[in-house]
Amino acid sequence: MNTFIKGQVMLVSIMILGGIMLSASVIGGVLVLHQIRQVRGAEASAKAVFASDTGLEYASWCFFKAGCDTGTLEVPVSCTDAEVSFDNGACFTLTSSVGAGDVQIVSHGTSADGAERVLETVFVQ
């Protein structure tokens, strides 16, 4: 009878240890899944920042180009416009306001994954 109880204790111990290992594996998997999602978000954010920076570069080129009217920057460029969308699906929109002696330009970058970042600059004439 004593050996039968020892066998039951061994089976229960193995089942408890197996449950603990299974729980640890599930928790580890969930944590890794969250980290993968976070990395994907960082990639989308970088694409949006680079798209927004491209918009500012475009506006800077127009601003410093000889004979470029700063009032032409007022035209908002749409993300559906093929001229400003990129191969990775990112795009930018530009808006500007001309004040007394300065031009404020806002570039709104959007990635294909939906991340949005905004950069703003002011040129003093």
N, C-alpha and C positions, 0 to 999 in steps of 0.2 A: 504494500500500500504506500509506503514511503517513497518508493521510486516513481510511482505514478504522479504524486504531487510535485516532485522535483521536475518531472517532464512538463507538467502544466505551467509551472513557474517559468521554465525556459521558453516555452511557446509564447506566453504572455509577454515576457521580457523582449523577445524578438519582435513581436507585433508592436510593442510600444516604441522600440528603437526604430523600426521601419516607419511608423507614423511620424516620428520626429524628423527623420531624414526626408520623408516626403514633404512635410510642412516646410522644412528649410529650403528644399528645391523649389517649391511653389513660390515662396517669398522671394528667393533669389531671381527667379524668372520674371516676376512682376517688376522688381527693381530694374532689371536689365531692360525690360520693355519700356519703362518710363525714361530711361536714359537714351534709348534709341529714338524715342519720340522727341526728346529734348534736342538731340543732335540734328534731327530733321528740321526742327524749328529754327535752329541757329543757321542752318544752310539757307533756308527761305529768307531769314532776316538779312543775311549777307547779300543775297541777290537783290533784295529791295533797296538796301543801302547803296549798292553799286549802280542800280538803275536811277536812283535819285541823284547820285553824284554825276552821272552822265547827263542828266537834265541840267544841272548847274554848269557843267562844262559847256554844254550847248549854248546856254544863256550867256556865259562869259565870252564865248567866241563871238556871239552876235553883238554883245555890248562893246567889246574892244575892236571889232572889225571896223575899218574906216567906212564911214557912210551908212552904217547900220542905224536905223531909227529905233530908239529904245521903246517907242510906243508899239512896235510890232511884237514885242514880247508879251503884250497883253492878250494875245490870242492863246487860249488854253489848248494845249495839244492833248488829244484824247488817247487813252490806252488802246482803243480799237483801231487807231491809225497805224497802218503798216510801217510807216517811216520810223516810228519810235519804239516799236516792240522788238524784242530781241529773240534770238534762237532758243533761249531757255524759258521763254514765256514771260519774262519780266518786262515792265514798261514804265514810263514816267509821264506825268502831266506837269505842265508849267503854268504858273500864274504870276503876274507881276503887277506892281503898282508904282506909278511914277509920282514922286512927291516933289517938294521944293528942293531941288538940288541933289536928290538921290533916287535910286531905283531899287525897290525891294523885289527880290525874286524868290518864289517858293517852288521847290521841286518836290513832287509827291511820287515816290517810287513804290511800285507794287510788284511782288513776285507772283509766279504762276500758282504758288501754294497759298496765296492770300495774305502773306505778310506785307505790311505797309510801313514805310519809313519816310519821314519828311525832313528835308534839309532846306535851310533858308540862308540867303545872303543879301547884303545891301551894298550897292555900288554908289559911291559919292561922286557926282560929276564935278 
